[in-house]
Amino acid sequence: MFALDGVADQVRARGPARLDRLRRIYGDKAATKVTVPTEIITEGLQRIDGITYDFKRFVDAESDLQLAALLPEQNVLMAFDLVFSPNEHAFTVVDHFDHWIIILETLKELQGYDTITIGHDTPVHRSAIDSTISYVKRAKEIHAASTDAKTYSESLKAAFPDRQHADWVEFSAGLLYAAPR
């Protein structure tokens, strides 16, 4: 299993506790053991099975450490959980709102990448970057005004009532408020 440098350390350190929490919530639907990546993906251009990838490492966005990949020959940005569909709630599991917005602005500047693959839906147009920025800005405001996961979750769902997967908000809020502020 491949991952960015540092991810294996995070999985090794935080994985058992997170898995315990997930098993309490999801029971037998959650994994039974933590799988730690054994191989490293490095940033930059790499050719895999005839496809050129330009791997990018981002810190302090939707999570502490994240991978994105450009496919320059196909004009595709693989943004995973950095960008979300305008129809769905985003994961806000850590409070890196400001830096996440900076990263999204950086992705917006990339020319020629009109198709974006994301982590939890079908590919989206680059306009999804703007809708994610709007969502993250509002989530930041709500987080600043909320003292607990329930208030945050209810307020964010009320701010975006037409978005799908409201359960993601509750899941995210549980992780966001579990970490020390």
C-alpha positions in Angstrom: 0.0 0.0 0.0 1.4 3.4 -1.0 1.0 6.7 0.8 2.7 10.1 1.2 5.7 10.2 3.6 4.3 10.8 7.0 0.9 9.1 6.5 2.2 5.7 7.7 3.4 7.4 10.9 -0.1 9.0 11.4 -1.9 5.8 10.7 0.4 3.9 13.1 0.0 6.5 15.9 -3.7 7.5 15.5 -5.1 4.5 13.6 -6.0 2.2 16.6 -7.9 4.9 18.5 -9.7 6.1 15.4 -10.6 2.5 14.5 -11.9 1.9 18.1 -14.2 5.0 17.7 -15.4 3.8 14.3 -16.1 0.3 15.5 -18.2 1.8 18.4 -20.2 3.7 15.8 -20.4 1.2 12.9 -19.8 -2.1 14.6 -18.9 -5.0 12.3 -19.1 -2.7 9.2 -15.8 -1.1 10.2 -12.4 -2.7 9.6 -11.0 -5.1 12.2 -7.4 -4.0 12.0 -5.4 -1.0 11.1 -3.4 -1.3 7.8 -0.3 0.8 7.8 1.1 1.8 4.3 4.4 0.2 3.5 5.5 2.2 0.4 6.0 5.9 -0.1 4.6 8.1 -2.9 6.9 11.0 -3.6 5.9 14.4 -4.9 6.5 15.3 -8.5 6.2 13.6 -11.9 6.0 9.8 -12.0 5.0 7.5 -14.8 2.9 4.5 -13.7 1.6 2.0 -16.3 2.2 4.5 -19.1 0.3 7.3 -17.4 2.1 10.5 -16.2 1.1 11.7 -12.7 2.2 14.9 -11.0 1.7 14.1 -7.3 1.2 17.0 -4.9 1.4 16.9 -1.2 -0.8 19.3 0.8 -0.8 19.8 4.6 -3.5 21.4 6.8 -6.6 21.2 4.6 -9.5 18.7 4.9 -7.0 16.6 6.9 -3.5 17.1 8.3 -1.8 15.6 5.2 -3.3 14.9 1.8 -2.3 13.8 -1.7 -3.6 15.2 -5.0 -2.5 14.2 -8.4 -2.5 15.9 -11.8 -2.8 13.9 -14.9 -1.4 16.5 -17.4 -2.0 14.4 -20.5 -5.7 13.9 -19.6 -6.2 17.4 -18.2 -7.6 15.8 -15.0 -7.0 16.9 -11.4 -7.5 14.1 -8.8 -8.3 16.3 -5.8 -9.9 13.6 -3.6 -11.1 15.2 -0.4 -9.7 18.7 -1.1 -12.7 19.4 -3.4 -16.3 18.3 -2.8 -19.4 18.2 -5.1 -21.6 21.3 -4.8 -24.4 18.9 -4.0 -22.8 17.3 -0.9 -21.5 18.3 2.5 -17.8 18.3 2.9 -15.7 16.6 5.6 -14.5 19.2 8.1 -12.6 16.9 10.5 -9.9 19.4 11.5 -9.9 23.1 11.8 -7.5 24.1 9.0 -10.1 26.2 7.3 -7.9 29.1 6.3 -5.1 27.0 4.9 -7.6 24.8 3.1 -9.0 27.8 1.4 -5.4 28.8 0.3 -4.9 25.4 -1.2 -8.2 25.6 -3.0 -7.2 29.0 -4.5 -4.0 27.4 -5.6 -5.9 24.5 -7.3 -8.1 27.1 -8.9 -5.1 28.7 -10.6 -4.2 25.5 -12.4 -5.1 26.0 -16.0 -6.5 23.3 -18.3 -7.8 21.0 -15.5 -11.6 21.2 -16.0 -12.4 17.7 -14.9 -11.8 17.0 -11.2 -12.1 13.6 -9.6 -13.1 13.8 -6.0 -13.2 11.3 -3.1 -17.0 10.9 -2.7 -18.9 11.4 -5.9 -18.5 11.4 -9.7 -16.1 13.8 -11.3 -17.0 17.5 -11.0 -16.3 20.7 -13.0 -13.7 23.2 -11.7 -16.6 25.3 -10.4 -16.8 22.8 -7.5 -13.6 24.5 -6.2 -15.6 27.7 -5.7 -18.5 25.9 -4.0 -16.0 24.1 -1.7 -14.4 27.5 -0.8 -17.8 28.9 0.1 -18.6 25.9 2.2 -15.3 26.0 4.0 -15.6 29.7 4.7 -19.1 29.1 6.2 -17.9 26.1 8.2 -15.1 28.2 9.7 -17.6 30.9 10.8 -19.9 28.2 12.3 -17.0 26.5 14.0 -15.9 29.8 15.6 -19.4 30.3 17.0 -20.0 26.7 18.1 -18.9 25.2 21.4 -19.7 21.6 20.7 -20.2 19.1 17.9 -24.0 19.1 18.0 -24.2 22.9 17.7 -21.7 22.9 14.8 -23.4 20.0 13.0 -26.9 21.5 13.3 -25.8 24.9 12.2 -23.8 23.6 9.2 -26.7 21.5 8.1 -29.1 24.5 8.4 -26.6 26.7 6.4 -26.6 24.1 3.5 -30.0 22.4 3.7 -30.0 21.2 0.1 -26.7 19.3 0.3 -26.7 15.6 0.5 -25.0 13.4 3.1 -25.9 15.3 6.2 -24.5 12.3 8.2 -21.1 13.4 7.0 -21.5 16.6 9.0 -22.2 14.7 12.2 -19.3 12.3 11.5 -17.0 15.3 10.8 -18.2 17.2 13.8 -17.5 14.3 16.1 -13.9 14.2 14.9 -13.5 18.0 14.8 -14.6 18.4 18.4 -12.8 15.3 19.6 -9.4 17.0 19.0 -8.2 19.6 21.4 -9.0 23.2 20.3 
